Amino acid sequence: MNRKKKLTQIHKKRVKAVAAKNSGKKKSGYVSKAERAKLEAAAQAEEQEQTE
């Protein structure tokens, strides 16, 4: 691999890494099964209050 190609590859790799870091997270953090159950129960309770 010649020097110019290697330098351009390194540069592209670094630019891609910076862009990925600045783009923000697409996935939310991990939510445990117990926490999901609590959220679901709260949503159901709120829904029941609205229907009454």
C-alpha positions in Angstrom: 0.0 0.0 0.0 1.5 3.3 -0.9 1.9 6.2 1.5 -0.7 8.4 0.0 -3.4 5.8 0.1 -2.6 4.8 3.7 -2.8 8.5 4.8 -6.1 9.0 3.1 -7.5 5.8 4.7 -6.4 6.9 8.2 -7.9 10.4 7.6 -11.2 8.9 6.4 -11.3 6.6 9.4 -10.7 9.5 11.9 -13.3 11.7 10.2 -15.8 8.8 10.3 -15.1 8.2 14.0 -15.6 11.9 14.9 -18.9 12.1 12.8 -20.2 9.0 14.7 -19.3 10.5 18.0 -21.0 13.8 17.3 -24.2 12.3 15.7 -25.7 11.3 19.0 -27.0 8.0 20.3 -29.7 6.2 18.4 -30.3 3.6 21.0 -31.7 4.3 24.4 -30.1 2.9 27.5 -30.8 -0.6 28.8 -34.1 -0.8 30.7 -34.4 -3.8 33.0 -37.4 -6.1 32.9 -38.6 -4.9 36.3 -38.4 -1.3 35.2 -40.4 -2.1 32.1 -43.0 -3.7 34.3 -43.2 -0.7 36.5 -43.6 1.6 33.5 -46.3 -0.6 32.1 -48.2 -0.7 35.4 -48.0 3.1 35.7 -49.3 3.5 32.1 -52.2 1.1 32.8 -53.1 2.9 36.0 -53.0 6.3 34.2 -55.2 4.9 31.5 -57.8 3.6 34.0 -57.9 7.0 35.7 -58.7 8.7 32.4 -61.5 6.3 31.6 -63.2 6.9 34.9 
